[in-house]
Amino acid sequence: MTEYRAPLRDMQFVLKELAGLDEIAKLPGCEEVNSELVGQILEEAAKFASGVLSPLNKTADQEGSRWENGAVRTPKGFKQAYLQFVEGGWNAMQAPPEYGGQGLPKIVTTPVIEMFKSANLSFSLCPMLTAGAVEALLLRGSERLKNIYVKKMVGGAWTGTMNLTEPQAGSDLALVKTRAVRSHDDKNGDHYRIHGQKIFITYGEHDLAENIVHMVLARTPDAPEGVRGISMFVVPKFLVGKDGSPGLRNDVKCASIEHKLGIHASPTAVMIYGEKEGAVGYLVGEENRGLEYMFIMMNAARFAVGLEGVSISERAYQQALAYAKERIQSRDLAGGGSAVPIIRHPDVRRMLMNMKAQTEAMRALAYVVAAAMDKGMRHPDKEERARNQAFADLLIPIVKGWSTETGIEVASTGIQVHGGMGFIEETGAAQHLRDARITTIYEGTTGIQANDLVGRKIARDGEGGHEGDAQGRSGARSRGGSRCFDKLGAGHGHDPRGILRGAHRGGGMRFLDRHHLRQRHQGSARRRGALSQTDGYRLRRLADGARRARRQAKAGGREGRQIFLRSEDQDCAFLRGSRADPGAGVAKCDRAGLRGSDGAR
């Protein structure tokens, strides 16, 4: 397995030309952010990713985390890496300064997180969930809970988890059975006693930090049925003493960890709460609003998981490219008597260009959404905040669903570039595909993302639903970005292939929206509408990726860095052409060869 090298030039290009880093630097609280500072942050993150995390990726996958008598030991090197991670301040990047954080905008932290996920996906999952738990506590926790837990979590001494799933309650959280009974005593004050079982809890037990703060969904005795009766509770592994240090062990234990297809180093725990007197838990916010609060964590996690698709694609591409340059096989079709590196063969070139172009399109979309999230939180104008937050809400399902589905595709293509050697574990290409496979499942499957986008964000909001005009508020920005797709063309009917052809000719997302609204309201069978939602979701994410590619090409045309920008334009041309006709994409790019931002694709 090759070591990861951060694509810094690609990242900085997207930050400046597409995501609008200079605009973010003008927002309140971002006055110290500038290109020089961001460059330094990215360079240091790249060193940590390639020097510390990447070398552990393969060995940790082979060793895996191990469970023994309720305790979990992470792979060799993880504890030391986590200590360096915390000491370097990486865990505190986005948290508010008053809680020990650095207050960096999301547009700055996003490429850093991409690097860490590319270098070692299993390791990155622990701080990802901690960040989500911190955000939920900051937005909905009491001052007492914030003062006890947030600083410790931001500093990395304690980590966080998200506890939703139960054996009978996967995507359907209305079936949650974990109980929370009100209680009071002198030692713990007002609290709840938690009883139940949770499964698939990432880093539910480990040896990296001195305490683990579980965010648990449960029902109080008098709660209404369904999702409206779910509350959220903070349940620490160790109860916190008056001095703020971990004290007695709570009634929480890890019964086992799962044996998984991928992300072997990340312990996925079965958690038991209240086997004895009941685990002590503290209510977050109000009773029966737990699902609302959990979605604060869920939305953050969905964006982060979408970034995993970008990260795995980048890592798989780098490995495939290195192998294609080294593997000598067969003569060049253009002539010559001796065998050449397989990168000279058209089919291999096509696969590598496909991997690279899709990765760049995904990265562009993710960074643009990160910038919108910053504006949605920090912009001084209320209308601008609402517009940008609506834009981000609209596109997060695409970031999550499209990027993860494409990440699997790119990782699979990476194996194909290796040929038979890709099927052998020792080369490392297979690990990327194994790790990528979970990303379309956890934090909401692709079908759930489609339902969210087409069924809620587009259909319901288009009819004046709860989100109001979520799409309308982001309309000016969406329409402005969709001008390269402003006409889909008439006569495609309900044939997805016809719509797809129109999209490639330069169609618009607004047509997709109207088409699937119409589909949803024809006929009485809701299943037909659900299938239509998934088709529409796939078409929309394709159109948006191509739109980002077009913007990237236009931005490149304004600069003078000829080799780099010409390669960016080749990638965009390939993406636009190859999705409708694979041969056309290769034809557009073949003359220039596979030259990239690092000078040698």
N, C-alpha and C positions, 0 to 999 in steps of 0.2 A: 504493500500500500504506500503510495506517495504521500509526502507530508503536505499539509495544506499551506497555500500561500494566498494571503488576502488580496483580492483584486482592487487595490486602493484607487487606482486611476479610474476604473469603471465606477466605483462608488462615489468618488468626488465629482465626477462628471454628472451623475444623476442628481446628487445633492444640489449642485449649483445650477445646472441648466434646466432641470425638470421639476424638482421639488421646491425650488425657491428658497434656498438657505438664507440668502440676503434678506428676504422678506421676513423670515422667522426671526432673524437677528434684531429686527426693529420692534418686536413685540415686547410688552412689559415683562420684566424678569429675564429677558434674553439679551440684554444690552452688552454683555461681555462676550457673547458668542460671535465669532468671526471665522473666516476661512483658515487663518493661521492656527487658531486654537483647535478647530475641528480637525485640521490636518494632523496636529500633534497627538490628539486623542486617538485618532484612527491608527496612526503609526504605532503607538504604544499598545493598543489593543491587538494589532496585527502581530506584534512580537510575542505577546502572551498567548495568542491563539496558536501560532505556529511553533513556538518554543516550548510551551507547557502543555496545552490541551491536546494538540494534534498527535504528539507521540504516544499519548495514552489511549487513543481511540481504538486501535486494533487490539492491543493487549487487554484492555478493559472489556472489550467485547468477548474475547476468548475466555477470560476469567469469570466475568459476571459478578453480580452482587450475590452474597450468600447469607441465608437465614439459618440461625441456630438458637434454639431455646428462646424465641421471641426477640432476639437481637439480629440486626443486619450489618454485615460487614461489606463495605463498598470495595471495589477492586484496588489493587496496589497502586499507590500514587494519587488516588483521588483526595485523600485527606490533606496531603501536602499541597495539591493543586488548589483545593478550596481555600486553604489558609492564604495562599498567595493571591487568590482571587479577591478575598475580603480585604487583605492588607493593601491591595492595589486600588481599592475604592470602587471596583467595578460593580459591586452589589448596590452601591448607593447613588448611582449616576442620576436617576430620574426622581428620587425622593426629595421632598421639600427640605431646605436647609435647616429649618427649625427642628427637624427630627434627625439631623445628622447626614442628610443627603446633599447632593451637589446641585439639584434643581435644573439639570440639563434638559433641554427640550427633547421630545420624542424623535424628531428628525435626526438628532445627533446620536441618540442611544440606539436607534434602529440598525445602522450599519455595524455598530459594535456587537450587538446581539447576533446579527447575521454571521459575523466572523466566529463567535464562540460556538454557534450551532453548527457551522460548517466544520470546525475543527473537532468538535466532540459533542454530538447531539445528546447523548445520555447525560453527560455532566451538566449541560445547559438547562435541563428540565428542572433541577432543584431551584436555582435562583429565579426561573420564570414563574414558578408557582408562589414563591415568596413575594415577588413583586405584586402579583395579583392580590394576595392576601393583604398586603400593606395598603394597596389602593382601596380595597373594600373597607378596611378599618378607618382610613382617613376620611372617606366619604360618608360612612354610616355608623361608625363606632362612637361610643361615648368618650368623653375626655379621659375618663378613668382607664378605659381599655387602650386608648391611644398612648397614654403616658406609660402604661405597663409594658406594652408589647411592641409598639412601632419602632422605637429607637433600637431595640435589640435586634429586630428583624432587618432594619435598614443597615445596621452595622454588621450583619451576617452572623452574629453569635447565635441567633435563633433562626430557624427556617419555617416556612409556611406550607400548608397543603390545602387542597380543595376536596371535600368529601361529599359527593353527590350520590354516586352509584351504589345500588344494593343488588343482591342476587335477582330479585324480582322487579327492580326498577332501574332500567338502563336509560334510554332516551325518554321514557315516560315517568317523569318524576312525581306524577300524581300518585304513584304506587309506593312512595317512600313510607316505611314503617318505623324507622328509628324514633324512639320516644324521648321526650324531654319533660321531666316533672319538676315543678317549682319546689325550691327548698331554701332553707336558711339555717346557718349556724354561725357561731362566733368566729370560727376560723376562716370561713370562706364568704361570709356575708350572704347577700341575696344571690342565689345562683340556681342552676337547674341540674338535675341528675339525668344523664344521658344513658340510654340503653339501646343497643342495636349493632348491626354489622354493616360495614362498608367495604366495597371491593374496588379493585383497580385504582388504588390510591398511590399516585406517583410520589416517591420519596416519603411514604407514610412512616417508614422507620429507616434509620441510617445512623452512621457514626461520624458525620461531618460536623455537626453542631451540637451544643450542649442542651438544646431544647427544641421541640417541634411544636408549632402552633397549628392545630387543626381547625379549619373552618368547616363546620358540620351542619348539614341540613337535617332537621328533625321536627316532629310534631308535638305540640303540647296536648294534654288530655282533652281539652275542650275546643280544639282547632277544627275548623270546617273541613269537609272532605276536599280532596283534590289539591291542586297546586296552591290554592288560596290559603291552605292551612299549614304551609311550611314556614318554619322559622330558621334563622341562622344563629349558630353558637360558636364561640371561641372555646376550644377544648385543648388545653396544653398537655403535652406529654408529662411534664413535671409542673406541679402547682407552684405558683410564684410566691416567694416569701415577702415579708414586709420590706426587706432590704432590696427587693427586686431581683434576687437570684433564684435559680431553680431550687425547689425544696422537695417535698414528698412526691413520690410517683403517683400520678393520677390512675384511675381505674380504666386504663387504655392499654391495649396490647396488640402486637402484630402477630396474627395467627400463622401467617405464611407469606411467601412472595410467589408471584406467578413465574412460570417458565415460558418465555415468550419467543416469538419469531425473531424479533430484533430488539434494539435498545437494551441489550443484556445487562449493561452496567447500571442502568436505572432501576432501582428496586420498586416493583409494582406490588403494593401490599394489600393483604386482607386484614382489615382493622376491626377489632372487637371492642365495643364501648359498653362499660357497665356490667362486666361479668360478675362482679361482687356487689358492692353497695351502690354502684352507679358512678359514671365519670362526671366530674365537676365541670360544668360548662357555663359560660356567661353569654347572655343574650346580646346580639348585635342589633341595634336599632329597635324596631318594634316587632312584637309577635305577628306571625302570619305574613310577613313581608320578606321572608328569607330568600325566596326565589328571585325576587327583584334585586336583592343585594348580591346574591350569588352571580347574577348576570353581569355585575360590574367586573368580577373576576373572569367570568366566562368570555366576555367581549375582549378583554385584554389577552386572555389565553388564545382566543381564536385568531387574533392578529399575529400573536407570537408563533402559533403553529403554522399559519400561512407563511411566515418567514422561514420556517423549517423547510418548506418546499423549495424556496429560493436557495437556502443554504446547502441542502443535499444535492440539488442540481449543480451548483457551483463546484462542490467537492467531486461529484461523479464526473463532471466535465473535465476538471483538472487531471484526474487520474486517467481518463480515457485518452486525453490529448497526449499525456506523457507516454503512454503505452504505444499510441499510434506513431509517435516519432521514433520509437526505439525498435519496434517489431519489423523485421525485414521479411518480406514475403512477396513473391511474384514480380514480374516485370511491369514497368510503367506502360499503360496502354498507349501513351503518346509516343512510345518508341524506346529503344535501348535494350541491351542484352542482359543486363544484370538485375537482380532483385532489388527492390527499393522499399523504403519504409511504407507501411500501409497507409500513412496519411496522404500519400500520392494517389491513392485509388479513389475514383469518384464516389463510390458508395460510402466509403469511410468518411470522406470529406463532407458528404451530405449529412451523415449522422452527427458529426462534430458540429457542423454549422447549425443544425437543428437544436442541439443541446445548448449551444452558446446563445443563439438568438432567443430561445424561450426563457433562458435564465435572465437575460438582460431585460426582457419585457416584464417578467415577474418582479424583478428588483425595482424597476421604474414605477410600477403600480404601487408596490408596498411603500416606497419612500414618499410618493405623492400623498398617499393616505395618511402616513405619519405626519406630514406637514399639515394636513387638514385637521388632524386631531390636536396639534399644537394651537392652531388658530381657533379651533372650537373651544379651547380652554382659556387661551391667553389674550385673544384679540380684544381691544378696548371697546369696539362697537358691538352692541348686543345682536344686531341683525347679522353681522358677519360671523359672530360666534355660532349662532343658530344655523346659518347656511353651511358653514364648514363642518359642523358636527353632523348635520344631516347628510352631507356628502360622504363623510367617513362612515357613518352608520350604513349608508347604502352600499358602500363598496367593501366593507369588512367581510361579508360572506363570500365575495369574489376573491379577495386576497386569500382567505382561508381555503375555499373549495378549489378554485382554479390552480393556485400555486401548489397545493398538496397533490392533486391529481397529476399535474404536469411534472412535479418532482418525481413521482413514481415512474412516469413515462421516461423521463430523462435518465434516471438511474438504471432503468431497464435497457435503454439504448446504450448506456455506458458498458453494460455487460456484453451487448452485441458487438461493440467495437473491439472488445477483447477476444471475441470468438470463444473457442473452447476454454481458454484460460479464464475467461470471465466467470465461468461456471464453477471454478475451483476457488475455494475459500481463501487459499493462501495469497491470491493476488489482491484481495481486499475489495474488488468491485462488487461482489455479492453483498457485502455488509451494507453498502449504501442503499441497495434495494430493500433489504430486510428492515433496515431502520426506517426507510421512507414509508413502508406499508401501513404503519399505524397512523400516519398523519391524516389520512382521509377518514379516520374512524373517531379518534378521541377529540374532545371538545366540539362534538357535533359532526355527524357524518356529512358527506357531500349532499345527500338527499335532504338533510335538515337545513343545510346552507341554502339549497335551492328553494325550499319551502319558505325560508326566512326572506330571501331576496324577492322571489316572484310572488309568493303568496301573501307576504305581509308588507314588505317595503314598497312594492310596485302596485299590486292589485288593490290591497286594502287602503293604502295611503292615497292611491290615485282616486279612490272613491270617497275620500274625506274621513279616513279612519283616525285612530287614536294618535298616530304620529303626526297627524295634521298633513301638511304638504311636505313631508320629508323629502320626497323626490322633487317637488316644486321648489322648495327652498334651496335645494342644490341645483335647480334647473339651469340657472344662468351659467354656473360653472360647468355642469355636465354638457349643456348645449355648446358652450364655447369650446370644450374639448372634443366635441363630436362632429365638428364641421367637416372633417375628412370622411364622415359617415352620414352626411345629411340626407342622402337619398338611397333607399334600399332598392327601389325599383318595384314596379307593379307586376301582378300576375303570378306571384309565387304561391298563392293559396295557402294551404295548410301543410304543404310538403316541407319538412325540415331541411331536406337537401336543397330545395329551391331557395329557401330563406338563407341557407348557408352560402349558396352561390352568390346571392345578392349581397350578403354581408361582405364577401371578398371583393365584390366589385365596387364597394364604397358605400355600404348602407349605414343605417343609423340605429342606435339603441332604442330610440323612441318608437320605431316601427316594431321592434321586438316586443316592447312593452305592450303596444296596442294589440299585436297579434296574440299574445298570450292572455291578455285580458279577455279577448274575444273567445279564445279557446276555453277558458275557464268557465264562461257563461253559456256555452253551447252544450246541450244534453244535460241529463240529470245525474250521470255517474261521476262522483267525486274522484274516483280512481283515475279516470281519464284526465281530469284536470291536474292531478298530481303528476302524472307522466308528462303532461305538457309543461308543468313547472320545471321539471328537471331538464327537459330539452331546451326550454327558454333560458335557463340558468347557464347551460353549457354554451349556448350561442352568445349570450351576453358577455360572458367572461372572455370568449374568443375575440369578440369585437373590441372589448376594452383593452385587451392585451395588444391587439394590432394598432389601436389608437395610440397607446403609449409608445409603441415602436415608431409610429409616424412622427410623433412629437420629438422623439429622440433623434430621428434623422434630421428634422428641421433644425433642432438646436445645434446639431453637429455642423450644419451648413453655415452657421454664423461664426464659426471659429476658424483659427488658422492652423490648428494642430493637424496637419493634413493626413499623416499616416493613421493616427488614432481615429480621427473623425471619419476618414474614409472607411475604416473597418466597422465603425458604428453604423454607418449608412448601409454597408453590405449586410450586416446582421438584420437590420430593419427590412431591407429589400427581400432578404431571404424569408423572414417571418411572414411578410405580407404575401409573397408569392407562393411559398411552399405549402401553406395550409390548404390552399385550393388545389395546387398542382405541384407535387414534390419536385418534379423535373424542372419546373419553371424557376423555383427558388434556387436550385443549384446553378442553372444556366446564368442567372443574374449575378452570381457571386464567383463563379468558377475562374473567370479570367484573372481576378485579383489574387486568388489563392486564399489561404486561411491565415491571414495576418491579423493579429488582435492587438488589444491595448497593451500587451506586454511585448509586442513586436514579433511574436511567433506563435501563432495558433497551431 
